[in-house]
Amino acid sequence: MITFDTDLWTYLKTQKDRPIVLYGTGDGADKIIKVLEEHGLKVSGIFASPGFVRDRKFHDIQVESFEDCYERYGKDMIVLMCFGSSRDDVLDYVDEISSKCEFYAPDVPVYGENLFDNEFCEKHKGEMEIVRGMLKDELSRKTYDCIISARLTGNMAYLRLCEVSQEEADSILPQERDGLFVDLGAYDGDTVMRYASRMSGLTGTVAVEPDKRNMRKLQENTRLINNIEYVQAFISDTEGTADVEKNIGRGTSLDKEGDNEVQTVTIDGLVKGRKAALIKFDVEGAEAAAIAGGAETIKTSKPLMNIACYHRSEDIFELPLKVLKLNPEYKVYMRHTPSIPAWDTVFYFC
């Protein structure tokens, strides 16, 4: 049975006399400040990474260095990380900060409005327990429990208990499979190259990436890959067009409204009846829509699948339930590779 820790926001309300200091600015900080304000909490300071401190304000608060904040507040301050990273230098810096004061990596949804707090977890406990019971090995179940705890509490220790290397995570997938590799969210080609070198039997690759700049990098980095098709479009559950903001990038999804019309494609439309060997989903919150748009492929080809499950709070239970409804023959695993907060968490379907 799944049990839930006290969520970070409830804990912070018991510490309201202590200074809360944010590490980082931008969209993540905006979301965290909003949640803090909803709980009657305020921010006492903001600092940036070394090399990014300059004369600027964020929410009318001067952005400083960690050293400046620490000199003023000392060990009494509580630091909240406002962005995600898997870079070794950032993770090392986080370890340095957390050795000096209380440090948390809050979970605020990358997309959607559902906050991963105690109320959300209690509401969806039944679905979470169903998914946990479907997981096929002990590490998957341990990972599931740790990710829930990390997202609730912001405590990085839970992530360290379950993290594995990318190589170990991918070892779940068979190394030989005939058919197409469909890379949804191909970015700069990193996963195209990773799986092209790891798997034999692939007959071709379909690389989908909506951003023009990333597409140029993708094409340059994968120019030696045979039989690759490049598709500059957003993945969805329907083919056609959608409106997004003009300044699209790696973190853009169809959630956003705007006046820039873009193409949308589906997995079934991309595959066109061919056999799919492997599909990787990392599509900024559009994973559920992508699954719906690949229903026929999932039913008939039963491709291996690697699906990111950290963009929306509900992904941790909604995505596997959607897949297994289409094809109950899948075995489901979960793995988390090093990152803060609980990003880079993936369901594998075999």
C-alpha positions as YAML, in Angstrom:
chain: A
units: angstrom
residues:
- id: 1
  name: MET
  ca: [0.00, 0.00, 0.00]
- id: 2
  name: ILE
  ca: [1.27, 3.47, -0.90]
- id: 3
  name: THR
  ca: [1.74, 5.88, 2.02]
- id: 4
  name: PHE
  ca: [2.29, 9.61, 1.63]
- id: 5
  name: ASP
  ca: [4.69, 11.93, 3.43]
- id: 6
  name: THR
  ca: [3.65, 15.43, 4.45]
- id: 7
  name: ASP
  ca: [4.00, 17.65, 1.39]
- id: 8
  name: LEU
  ca: [6.60, 20.42, 1.24]
- id: 9
  name: TRP
  ca: [4.09, 23.26, 1.30]
- id: 10
  name: THR
  ca: [2.49, 22.04, 4.53]
- id: 11
  name: TYR
  ca: [5.94, 21.68, 6.09]
- id: 12
  name: LEU
  ca: [6.97, 25.20, 5.05]
- id: 13
  name: LYS
  ca: [3.88, 26.63, 6.77]
- id: 14
  name: THR
  ca: [5.23, 25.22, 10.05]
- id: 15
  name: GLN
  ca: [8.52, 27.06, 9.37]
- id: 16
  name: LYS
  ca: [7.04, 30.42, 8.37]
- id: 17
  name: ASP
  ca: [9.36, 32.39, 10.69]
- id: 18
  name: ARG
  ca: [12.42, 31.14, 8.77]
- id: 19
  name: PRO
  ca: [13.66, 32.90, 5.60]
- id: 20
  name: ILE
  ca: [12.77, 31.16, 2.31]
- id: 21
  name: VAL
  ca: [15.35, 31.78, -0.41]
- id: 22
  name: LEU
  ca: [14.95, 30.79, -4.06]
- id: 23
  name: TYR
  ca: [17.73, 29.34, -6.18]
- id: 24
  name: GLY
  ca: [17.02, 30.44, -9.74]
- id: 25
  name: THR
  ca: [14.58, 32.65, -11.62]
- id: 26
  name: GLY
  ca: [12.26, 32.22, -14.59]
- id: 27
  name: ASP
  ca: [9.09, 30.21, -15.11]
- id: 28
  name: GLY
  ca: [9.84, 27.70, -12.36]
- id: 29
  name: ALA
  ca: [10.38, 30.49, -9.84]
- id: 30
  name: ASP
  ca: [7.14, 32.17, -10.94]
- id: 31
  name: LYS
  ca: [5.22, 28.97, -10.23]
- id: 32
  name: ILE
  ca: [6.88, 28.39, -6.86]
- id: 33
  name: ILE
  ca: [6.24, 31.98, -5.75]
- id: 34
  name: LYS
  ca: [2.58, 31.57, -6.71]
- id: 35
  name: VAL
  ca: [2.22, 28.42, -4.60]
- id: 36
  name: LEU
  ca: [4.04, 30.02, -1.68]
- id: 37
  name: GLU
  ca: [1.72, 33.02, -1.80]
- id: 38
  name: GLU
  ca: [-1.32, 30.73, -1.87]
- id: 39
  name: HIS
  ca: [-0.03, 29.24, 1.39]
- id: 40
  name: GLY
  ca: [0.63, 32.63, 2.96]
- id: 41
  name: LEU
  ca: [4.41, 32.37, 2.59]
- id: 42
  name: LYS
  ca: [6.83, 34.95, 1.22]
- id: 43
  name: VAL
  ca: [10.26, 34.90, -0.36]
- id: 44
  name: SER
  ca: [13.13, 36.55, 1.55]
- id: 45
  name: GLY
  ca: [15.83, 36.32, -1.12]
- id: 46
  name: ILE
  ca: [16.85, 34.98, -4.53]
- id: 47
  name: PHE
  ca: [20.26, 33.81, -5.72]
- id: 48
  name: ALA
  ca: [21.68, 32.57, -9.02]
- id: 49
  name: SER
  ca: [24.45, 30.15, -9.94]
- id: 50
  name: PRO
  ca: [28.04, 31.43, -10.02]
- id: 51
  name: GLY
  ca: [28.56, 33.33, -13.26]
- id: 52
  name: PHE
  ca: [24.88, 34.25, -13.58]
- id: 53
  name: VAL
  ca: [24.72, 36.85, -10.85]
- id: 54
  name: ARG
  ca: [24.32, 40.31, -12.31]
- id: 55
  name: ASP
  ca: [22.58, 43.54, -11.41]
- id: 56
  name: ARG
  ca: [18.94, 42.54, -11.84]
- id: 57
  name: LYS
  ca: [15.74, 42.00, -9.90]
- id: 58
  name: PHE
  ca: [13.14, 39.24, -10.03]
- id: 59
  name: HIS
  ca: [9.69, 39.93, -8.56]
- id: 60
  name: ASP
  ca: [11.23, 43.15, -7.18]
- id: 61
  name: ILE
  ca: [13.84, 41.16, -5.25]
- id: 62
  name: GLN
  ca: [17.54, 41.70, -5.95]
- id: 63
  name: VAL
  ca: [19.19, 38.59, -7.41]
- id: 64
  name: GLU
  ca: [22.33, 37.81, -5.40]
- id: 65
  name: SER
  ca: [24.92, 35.10, -4.91]
- id: 66
  name: PHE
  ca: [24.42, 32.19, -2.52]
- id: 67
  name: GLU
  ca: [27.24, 33.60, -0.41]
- id: 68
  name: ASP
  ca: [25.40, 36.92, -0.02]
- id: 69
  name: CYS
  ca: [22.21, 35.17, 1.11]
- id: 70
  name: TYR
  ca: [24.09, 32.82, 3.41]
- id: 71
  name: GLU
  ca: [25.96, 35.69, 5.03]
- id: 72
  name: ARG
  ca: [22.66, 37.40, 5.79]
- id: 73
  name: TYR
  ca: [20.56, 34.40, 6.90]
- id: 74
  name: GLY
  ca: [23.01, 31.60, 7.69]
- id: 75
  name: LYS
  ca: [21.89, 28.03, 8.38]
- id: 76
  name: ASP
  ca: [18.40, 29.20, 9.30]
- id: 77
  name: MET
  ca: [17.41, 29.79, 5.67]
- id: 78
  name: ILE
  ca: [15.49, 27.26, 3.57]
- id: 79
  name: VAL
  ca: [16.55, 27.09, -0.08]
- id: 80
  name: LEU
  ca: [14.09, 26.11, -2.82]
- id: 81
  name: MET
  ca: [15.46, 25.15, -6.24]
- id: 82
  name: CYS
  ca: [13.43, 26.71, -9.06]
- id: 83
  name: PHE
  ca: [14.64, 24.86, -12.15]
- id: 84
  name: GLY
  ca: [15.57, 21.38, -13.26]
- id: 85
  name: SER
  ca: [18.95, 20.05, -14.29]
- id: 86
  name: SER
  ca: [20.89, 16.86, -14.90]
- id: 87
  name: ARG
  ca: [24.22, 18.61, -15.45]
- id: 88
  name: ASP
  ca: [27.01, 17.30, -13.22]
- id: 89
  name: ASP
  ca: [28.26, 20.79, -12.32]
- id: 90
  name: VAL
  ca: [24.78, 21.88, -11.20]
- id: 91
  name: LEU
  ca: [24.23, 18.69, -9.19]
- id: 92
  name: ASP
  ca: [27.62, 19.18, -7.51]
- id: 93
  name: TYR
  ca: [26.72, 22.78, -6.68]
- id: 94
  name: VAL
  ca: [23.41, 21.64, -5.21]
- id: 95
  name: ASP
  ca: [25.28, 19.17, -3.00]
- id: 96
  name: GLU
  ca: [27.53, 21.99, -1.83]
- id: 97
  name: ILE
  ca: [24.57, 24.23, -0.94]
- id: 98
  name: SER
  ca: [22.61, 21.44, 0.77]
- id: 99
  name: SER
  ca: [25.61, 20.68, 3.00]
- id: 100
  name: LYS
  ca: [25.27, 24.18, 4.46]
- id: 101
  name: CYS
  ca: [21.52, 24.67, 4.83]
- id: 102
  name: GLU
  ca: [18.11, 23.07, 4.34]
- id: 103
  name: PHE
  ca: [17.51, 22.53, 0.63]
- id: 104
  name: TYR
  ca: [14.47, 21.34, -1.34]
- id: 105
  name: ALA
  ca: [13.58, 20.89, -4.99]
- id: 106
  name: PRO
  ca: [9.81, 21.64, -5.12]
- id: 107
  name: ASP
  ca: [7.64, 19.84, -7.63]
- id: 108
  name: VAL
  ca: [5.50, 22.29, -9.57]
- id: 109
  name: PRO
  ca: [3.96, 20.97, -12.78]
- id: 110
  name: VAL
  ca: [5.90, 21.72, -15.95]
- id: 111
  name: TYR
  ca: [2.52, 21.67, -17.74]
- id: 112
  name: GLY
  ca: [-1.02, 21.62, -16.46]
- id: 113
  name: GLU
  ca: [-2.45, 23.01, -13.23]
- id: 114
  name: ASN
  ca: [-2.46, 20.01, -10.87]
- id: 115
  name: LEU
  ca: [-0.05, 20.51, -7.98]
- id: 116
  name: PHE
  ca: [1.51, 17.29, -6.69]
- id: 117
  name: ASP
  ca: [0.54, 17.73, -3.04]
- id: 118
  name: ASN
  ca: [-1.20, 15.60, -0.41]
- id: 119
  name: GLU
  ca: [-4.66, 16.51, -1.67]
- id: 120
  name: PHE
  ca: [-3.77, 15.42, -5.22]
- id: 121
  name: CYS
  ca: [-2.18, 12.18, -4.04]
- id: 122
  name: GLU
  ca: [-5.08, 11.21, -1.79]
- id: 123
  name: LYS
  ca: [-7.49, 11.89, -4.64]
- id: 124
  name: HIS
  ca: [-5.57, 9.59, -7.02]
- id: 125
  name: LYS
  ca: [-4.27, 7.02, -4.53]
- id: 126
  name: GLY
  ca: [-6.33, 4.24, -6.10]
- id: 127
  name: GLU
  ca: [-4.88, 4.82, -9.57]
- id: 128
  name: MET
  ca: [-1.35, 5.05, -8.18]
- id: 129
  name: GLU
  ca: [-1.75, 1.73, -6.36]
- id: 130
  name: ILE
  ca: [-3.06, 0.07, -9.53]
- id: 131
  name: VAL
  ca: [-0.02, 1.26, -11.50]
- id: 132
  name: ARG
  ca: [2.42, 0.30, -8.75]
- id: 133
  name: GLY
  ca: [0.92, -3.20, -8.78]
- id: 134
  name: MET
  ca: [1.52, -3.44, -12.54]
- id: 135
  name: LEU
  ca: [5.26, -2.71, -12.32]
- id: 136
  name: LYS
  ca: [7.34, -5.77, -13.14]
- id: 137
  name: ASP
  ca: [10.42, -5.57, -10.91]
- id: 138
  name: GLU
  ca: [11.42, -4.44, -7.44]
- id: 139
  name: LEU
  ca: [13.51, -1.51, -8.69]
- id: 140
  name: SER
  ca: [10.49, -0.16, -10.58]
- id: 141
  name: ARG
  ca: [8.35, -0.31, -7.46]
- id: 142
  name: LYS
  ca: [11.10, 1.29, -5.39]
- id: 143
  name: THR
  ca: [11.49, 4.01, -8.01]
- id: 144
  name: TYR
  ca: [7.73, 4.64, -8.03]
- id: 145
  name: ASP
  ca: [7.67, 5.05, -4.25]
- id: 146
  name: CYS
  ca: [10.75, 7.28, -4.22]
- id: 147
  name: ILE
  ca: [9.47, 9.53, -7.00]
- id: 148
  name: ILE
  ca: [6.16, 10.04, -5.20]
- id: 149
  name: SER
  ca: [8.00, 10.92, -1.98]
- id: 150
  name: ALA
  ca: [10.47, 13.22, -3.76]
- id: 151
  name: ARG
  ca: [7.71, 15.07, -5.58]
- id: 152
  name: LEU
  ca: [5.70, 15.51, -2.39]
- id: 153
  name: THR
  ca: [8.52, 16.61, -0.10]
- id: 154
  name: GLY
  ca: [11.13, 18.12, -2.43]
- id: 155
  name: ASN
  ca: [13.69, 16.01, -0.57]
- id: 156
  name: MET
  ca: [16.48, 14.99, -2.96]
- id: 157
  name: ALA
  ca: [17.51, 12.04, -0.78]
- id: 158
  name: TYR
  ca: [14.63, 10.04, -2.24]
- id: 159
  name: LEU
  ca: [15.97, 10.58, -5.76]
- id: 160
  name: ARG
  ca: [19.42, 9.33, -4.79]
- id: 161
  name: LEU
  ca: [17.86, 6.12, -3.46]
- id: 162
  name: CYS
  ca: [16.51, 5.11, -6.86]
- id: 163
  name: GLU
  ca: [18.64, 6.79, -9.54]
- id: 164
  name: VAL
  ca: [20.48, 4.68, -12.11]
- id: 165
  name: SER
  ca: [22.71, 5.46, -15.08]
- id: 166
  name: GLN
  ca: [21.18, 5.96, -18.52]
- id: 167
  name: GLU
  ca: [22.89, 2.77, -19.69]
- id: 168
  name: GLU
  ca: [21.34, 0.78, -16.85]
- id: 169
  name: ALA
  ca: [17.92, 2.28, -17.51]
- id: 170
  name: ASP
  ca: [18.08, 1.43, -21.23]
- id: 171
  name: SER
  ca: [19.22, -2.12, -20.45]
- id: 172
  name: ILE
  ca: [15.52, -2.95, -19.90]
- id: 173
  name: LEU
  ca: [15.02, -2.72, -23.67]
- id: 174
  name: PRO
  ca: [16.04, -5.64, -25.91]
- id: 175
  name: GLN
  ca: [19.04, -4.81, -28.07]
- id: 176
  name: GLU
  ca: [17.53, -6.27, -31.22]
- id: 177
  name: ARG
  ca: [14.17, -5.35, -32.71]
- id: 178
  name: ASP
  ca: [13.05, -5.05, -36.33]
- id: 179
  name: GLY
  ca: [11.21, -1.94, -37.47]
- id: 180
  name: LEU
  ca: [11.23, 1.84, -37.18]
- id: 181
  name: PHE
  ca: [12.57, 3.94, -34.35]
- id: 182
  name: VAL
  ca: [10.19, 6.87, -33.83]
- id: 183
  name: ASP
  ca: [11.84, 9.64, -31.77]
- id: 184
  name: LEU
  ca: [9.22, 12.06, -30.48]
- id: 185
  name: GLY
  ca: [11.00, 15.13, -29.19]
- id: 186
  name: ALA
  ca: [14.28, 14.38, -30.95]
- id: 187
  name: TYR
  ca: [15.86, 17.67, -29.78]
- id: 188
  name: ASP
  ca: [19.46, 17.74, -31.10]
- id: 189
  name: GLY
  ca: [19.67, 14.04, -32.01]
- id: 190
  name: ASP
  ca: [21.04, 12.71, -28.74]
- id: 191
  name: THR
  ca: [18.56, 9.85, -28.44]
- id: 192
  name: VAL
  ca: [18.61, 9.13, -32.18]
- id: 193
  name: MET
  ca: [22.33, 8.47, -31.90]
- id: 194
  name: ARG
  ca: [22.00, 6.63, -28.58]
- id: 195
  name: TYR
  ca: [19.50, 4.07, -29.81]
- id: 196
  name: ALA
  ca: [20.97, 3.79, -33.31]
- id: 197
  name: SER
  ca: [24.23, 2.61, -31.75]
- id: 198
  name: ARG
  ca: [22.56, 0.43, -29.14]
- id: 199
  name: MET
  ca: [19.88, -1.42, -31.12]
- id: 200
  name: SER
  ca: [20.27, -3.65, -34.14]
- id: 201
  name: GLY
  ca: [17.54, -4.49, -36.61]
- id: 202
  name: LEU
  ca: [16.17, -0.95, -36.95]
- id: 203
  name: THR
  ca: [14.97, -0.36, -40.49]
- id: 204
  name: GLY
  ca: [14.85, 3.43, -40.22]
- id: 205
  name: THR
  ca: [14.27, 6.40, -37.96]
- id: 206
  name: VAL
  ca: [11.52, 9.03, -37.87]
- id: 207
  name: ALA
  ca: [12.77, 12.04, -35.88]
- id: 208
  name: VAL
  ca: [10.09, 14.55, -34.81]
- id: 209
  name: GLU
  ca: [11.14, 17.98, -33.49]
- id: 210
  name: PRO
  ca: [9.04, 21.17, -33.60]
- id: 211
  name: ASP
  ca: [11.76, 23.79, -33.11]
- id: 212
  name: LYS
  ca: [13.65, 25.11, -36.17]
- id: 213
  name: ARG
  ca: [16.93, 25.67, -34.34]
- id: 214
  name: ASN
  ca: [16.85, 22.25, -32.75]
- id: 215
  name: MET
  ca: [15.96, 20.73, -36.11]
- id: 216
  name: ARG
  ca: [19.12, 22.20, -37.65]
- id: 217
  name: LYS
  ca: [21.22, 20.71, -34.84]
- id: 218
  name: LEU
  ca: [19.37, 17.41, -35.17]
- id: 219
  name: GLN
  ca: [20.06, 17.19, -38.89]
- id: 220
  name: GLU
  ca: [23.71, 18.11, -38.48]
- id: 221
  name: ASN
  ca: [24.35, 15.67, -35.62]
- id: 222
  name: THR
  ca: [22.59, 12.72, -37.28]
- id: 223
  name: ARG
  ca: [23.75, 13.23, -40.87]
- id: 224
  name: LEU
  ca: [25.55, 9.86, -40.81]
- id: 225
  name: ILE
  ca: [22.46, 7.93, -39.68]
- id: 226
  name: ASN
  ca: [20.97, 5.85, -42.50]
- id: 227
  name: ASN
  ca: [17.29, 5.97, -43.48]
- id: 228
  name: ILE
  ca: [16.25, 8.86, -41.28]
- id: 229
  name: GLU
  ca: [13.15, 11.01, -41.86]
- id: 230
  name: TYR
  ca: [12.96, 14.48, -40.30]
- id: 231
  name: VAL
  ca: [9.57, 15.88, -39.34]
- id: 232
  name: GLN
  ca: [9.30, 19.43, -38.01]
- id: 233
  name: ALA
  ca: [5.96, 19.32, -36.21]
- id: 234
  name: PHE
  ca: [4.24, 18.90, -32.87]
- id: 235
  name: ILE
  ca: [3.05, 15.43, -31.91]
- id: 236
  name: SER
  ca: [-0.62, 15.23, -30.98]
- id: 237
  name: ASP
  ca: [-3.75, 13.06, -31.14]
- id: 238
  name: THR
  ca: [-4.86, 14.63, -34.43]
- id: 239
  name: GLU
  ca: [-3.22, 15.66, -37.68]
- id: 240
  name: GLY
  ca: [-3.60, 19.25, -38.79]
- id: 241
  name: THR
  ca: [-2.55, 22.57, -37.29]
- id: 242
  name: ALA
  ca: [-2.53, 24.29, -33.90]
- id: 243
  name: ASP
  ca: [-1.66, 27.75, -32.57]
- id: 244
  name: VAL
  ca: [1.30, 28.29, -30.22]
- id: 245
  name: GLU
  ca: [3.48, 31.20, -29.17]
- id: 246
  name: LYS
  ca: [5.87, 32.49, -31.83]
- id: 247
  name: ASN
  ca: [9.00, 32.01, -29.73]
- id: 248
  name: ILE
  ca: [8.88, 28.24, -29.54]
- id: 249
  name: GLY
  ca: [11.70, 26.17, -28.13]
- id: 250
  name: ARG
  ca: [12.53, 22.91, -26.43]
- id: 251
  name: GLY
  ca: [10.05, 23.55, -23.64]
- id: 252
  name: THR
  ca: [7.09, 24.54, -25.81]
- id: 253
  name: SER
  ca: [3.92, 22.48, -25.91]
- id: 254
  name: LEU
  ca: [0.50, 22.71, -27.48]
- id: 255
  name: ASP
  ca: [-0.78, 23.88, -24.10]
- id: 256
  name: LYS
  ca: [0.26, 27.38, -25.02]
- id: 257
  name: GLU
  ca: [-1.99, 29.65, -27.02]
- id: 258
  name: GLY
  ca: [-0.69, 32.08, -29.59]
- id: 259
  name: ASP
  ca: [-0.90, 33.31, -33.14]
- id: 260
  name: ASN
  ca: [1.76, 31.06, -34.67]
- id: 261
  name: GLU
  ca: [0.20, 28.21, -36.65]
- id: 262
  name: VAL
  ca: [2.16, 24.95, -36.53]
- id: 263
  name: GLN
  ca: [1.73, 21.49, -37.96]
- id: 264
  name: THR
  ca: [0.56, 18.61, -35.79]
- id: 265
  name: VAL
  ca: [1.16, 14.93, -36.55]
- id: 266
  name: THR
  ca: [0.24, 11.60, -34.99]
- id: 267
  name: ILE
  ca: [2.23, 8.42, -34.44]
- id: 268
  name: ASP
  ca: [-0.16, 6.45, -36.64]
- id: 269
  name: GLY
  ca: [0.25, 9.05, -39.40]
- id: 270
  name: LEU
  ca: [4.04, 8.97, -39.13]
- id: 271
  name: VAL
  ca: [4.29, 5.19, -39.14]
- id: 272
  name: LYS
  ca: [1.79, 4.76, -42.00]
- id: 273
  name: GLY
  ca: [1.20, 1.09, -41.32]
- id: 274
  name: ARG
  ca: [4.87, 0.18, -41.10]
- id: 275
  name: LYS
  ca: [6.18, -1.86, -38.18]
- id: 276
  name: ALA
  ca: [7.39, 0.27, -35.28]
- id: 277
  name: ALA
  ca: [10.20, -1.20, -33.21]
- id: 278
  name: LEU
  ca: [10.74, 1.56, -30.62]
- id: 279
  name: ILE
  ca: [9.05, 4.85, -29.78]
- id: 280
  name: LYS
  ca: [10.58, 7.44, -27.45]
- id: 281
  name: PHE
  ca: [8.21, 10.04, -25.98]
- id: 282
  name: ASP
  ca: [9.60, 13.26, -24.50]
- id: 283
  name: VAL
  ca: [7.09, 15.79, -25.79]
- id: 284
  name: GLU
  ca: [6.61, 18.41, -23.09]
- id: 285
  name: GLY
  ca: [3.30, 17.34, -21.66]
- id: 286
  name: ALA
  ca: [1.78, 15.98, -24.87]
- id: 287
  name: GLU
  ca: [2.56, 12.35, -23.98]
- id: 288
  name: ALA
  ca: [-1.09, 11.42, -23.35]
- id: 289
  name: ALA
  ca: [-2.19, 12.95, -26.65]
- id: 290
  name: ALA
  ca: [0.67, 11.19, -28.45]
- id: 291
  name: ILE
  ca: [-0.44, 7.83, -27.04]
- id: 292
  name: ALA
  ca: [-4.00, 8.48, -28.26]
- id: 293
  name: GLY
  ca: [-2.67, 9.38, -31.70]
- id: 294
  name: GLY
  ca: [-0.70, 6.13, -31.83]
- id: 295
  name: ALA
  ca: [-3.48, 3.79, -30.75]
- id: 296
  name: GLU
  ca: [-3.39, 1.63, -33.88]
- id: 297
  name: THR
  ca: [0.41, 1.32, -33.84]
- id: 298
  name: ILE
  ca: [0.44, 0.41, -30.15]
- id: 299
  name: LYS
  ca: [-2.26, -2.21, -30.66]
- id: 300
  name: THR
  ca: [-0.81, -3.85, -33.76]
- id: 301
  name: SER
  ca: [2.98, -3.43, -33.56]
- id: 302
  name: LYS
  ca: [3.38, -3.43, -29.77]
- id: 303
  name: PRO
  ca: [6.55, -1.32, -30.12]
- id: 304
  name: LEU
  ca: [8.98, -0.97, -27.26]
- id: 305
  name: MET
  ca: [8.28, 2.41, -25.67]
- id: 306
  name: ASN
  ca: [10.18, 4.86, -23.49]
- id: 307
  name: ILE
  ca: [7.73, 7.48, -22.13]
- id: 308
  name: ALA
  ca: [8.72, 10.48, -20.00]
- id: 309
  name: CYS
  ca: [6.32, 10.77, -17.04]
- id: 310
  name: TYR
  ca: [7.26, 13.99, -15.24]
- id: 311
  name: HIS
  ca: [5.77, 16.85, -17.27]
- id: 312
  name: ARG
  ca: [2.30, 16.65, -15.72]
- id: 313
  name: SER
  ca: [1.39, 15.59, -12.19]
- id: 314
  name: GLU
  ca: [-1.05, 12.96, -13.50]
- id: 315
  name: ASP
  ca: [1.49, 11.34, -15.85]
- id: 316
  name: ILE
  ca: [2.69, 9.01, -13.10]
- id: 317
  name: PHE
  ca: [-0.56, 7.03, -13.25]
- id: 318
  name: GLU
  ca: [-2.43, 8.25, -16.34]
- id: 319
  name: LEU
  ca: [0.14, 7.28, -18.99]
- id: 320
  name: PRO
  ca: [0.58, 3.58, -18.14]
- id: 321
  name: LEU
  ca: [-3.16, 3.15, -17.71]
- id: 322
  name: LYS
  ca: [-3.73, 4.62, -21.19]
- id: 323
  name: VAL
  ca: [-1.13, 2.34, -22.76]
- id: 324
  name: LEU
  ca: [-2.35, -0.83, -21.07]
- id: 325
  name: LYS
  ca: [-5.92, -0.07, -22.07]
- id: 326
  name: LEU
  ca: [-4.75, -0.13, -25.69]
- id: 327
  name: ASN
  ca: [-2.49, -3.16, -25.30]
- id: 328
  name: PRO
  ca: [-2.60, -5.11, -22.01]
- id: 329
  name: GLU
  ca: [0.27, -7.38, -23.09]
- id: 330
  name: TYR
  ca: [2.97, -4.84, -22.11]
- id: 331
  name: LYS
  ca: [5.31, -5.32, -19.19]
- id: 332
  name: VAL
  ca: [5.88, -1.96, -17.46]
- id: 333
  name: TYR
  ca: [9.04, -0.70, -15.76]
- id: 334
  name: MET
  ca: [10.10, 2.65, -14.30]
- id: 335
  name: ARG
  ca: [13.57, 4.17, -14.08]
- id: 336
  name: HIS
  ca: [14.99, 7.52, -12.93]
- id: 337
  name: THR
  ca: [18.35, 8.85, -14.12]
- id: 338
  name: PRO
  ca: [20.24, 11.59, -12.22]
- id: 339
  name: SER
  ca: [18.40, 14.92, -12.23]
- id: 340
  name: ILE
  ca: [16.86, 17.42, -9.84]
- id: 341
  name: PRO
  ca: [13.91, 17.64, -9.26]
- id: 342
  name: ALA
  ca: [12.28, 14.29, -10.15]
- id: 343
  name: TRP
  ca: [12.66, 14.82, -13.89]
- id: 344
  name: ASP
  ca: [14.24, 12.30, -16.27]
- id: 345
  name: THR
  ca: [11.81, 9.70, -14.94]
- id: 346
  name: VAL
  ca: [10.58, 7.26, -17.56]
- id: 347
  name: PHE
  ca: [8.17, 4.38, -18.01]
- id: 348
  name: TYR
  ca: [9.52, 1.57, -20.20]
- id: 349
  name: PHE
  ca: [7.01, -0.65, -21.99]
- id: 350
  name: CYS
  ca: [8.28, -3.98, -23.29]
...
